[in-house]
Amino acid sequence: MNAPSRKEFALSTTESASQAVYYFDVISPWACLMDQALRREPLPVPLERRPVLFAGLLNAFGHKGPAEIERKRRFTYELCTWTAQEQGIPFVMPAVHPFNPLRYLRLIVALGATPAVVSAVFDALYTTGCDPESPEAWQDLLERLGVEAPALDLDAAAVKNRLKENTTQAASDGVFGVPTIVIGERLFWGLDALPMLRAHLRDDPRLASPAMQAAASVRFGVSRR
């Protein structure tokens, strides 16, 4: 396989730059840390935020979530907390996790999935140590957003369908986990992929190196039965 020329690589980056999509679910503490990282250093391209139901992606690909494996669940919480402390990010795991994220995701959809709304939801869930299922946590979030509960219709067909469509599209795009940012045909999964994503956007030649080309062409080996 021949490596793309610098001109071809730059063209593909430019063409995909307007198609940056951020798939996330508020159930993921890593998505909260990604949101914080993007606040500190926004991407140099427009970024569309699309909430998805992580459980739908797990079902689509036949995966278990981190919280469904007890030792992995605890390690994930500890690693997220450690990472936040290392990076100086305000972060406290919710008192209950996993929780049902549906109403939070629908709220984000109903309010247009703007950066401010997304960040407010993450702050409410991951800086207060709240129980996300409690009425108090929900009311606190609505107050943060300046929204009256009677004005919301989170069961509206348009809201429910948009969340479902986002999840279906994410699975179609090959998004297997959250948070993931899609630029063109490339996926950047997780907080630790942000440096690689930024390198992609600045046309870093290492992404077209022989080693990267070899990584992209590794043949599939033995299958687990």
Beta strands, then each sheet from edge to edge (+ up, - down):
strand 1: 21-24
strand 2: 48-51
strand 3: 180-183
strand 4: 186-189
sheet 1: 2+ 1+ 3- 4+
end
